[in-house]
């Protein structure tokens, strides 16, 4: 699996300035013609693992892309929709479809990070999620990511996500360069990719590694194990 802890944007030497789609909602924005057009944005998703076979485990995935690739990636993800589908969702897909999905994202110009927290069921699911999200914020900030988009969970929960980021900024755990937004899953196909990453990691943890093996060149998995309720 690729280590992306030191991933940074590389300045363009040949490619001309290009327009890109906003990472928040997919609406066209003013073209970025300078260094900013080659920074990174991220989209995140989350999932609990199988409680019976992998108790107390929660994960959050993020995929990173340069802004200039977003429009192409959205089109590629939309092309994977089946008739009647509003979005790609791992849990609703068959084994054959899952293989097709991981093969598709394996060829995309993205990098993935999955943070897994395994506590053995000692703590509540909201605490597991919060600890994963804190680590995800830190890692994305270190990578030079400018935007993170998550699916909304409701006004109160989304507000807590923003408050967490503000708290980490005050403690200087993340910089002001990382911004957070929430967008509905059906609205932004980029959010379907981390869902695939979460699904592949979850399956690998319960003895089905074939999905994760196909995207191993695109993802780093960071596992946080704890037996302490307060860690």
Helices and strands as residue ranges (DSSP letters): G 35-38, E 40-48, E 57-66, G 67-69, H 70-78, G 90-92, H 95-106, E 111-118, H 125-142, E 145-150, H 155-170, E 179-182, G 185-187, H 190-205, H 210-214, G 216-218, E 219-225
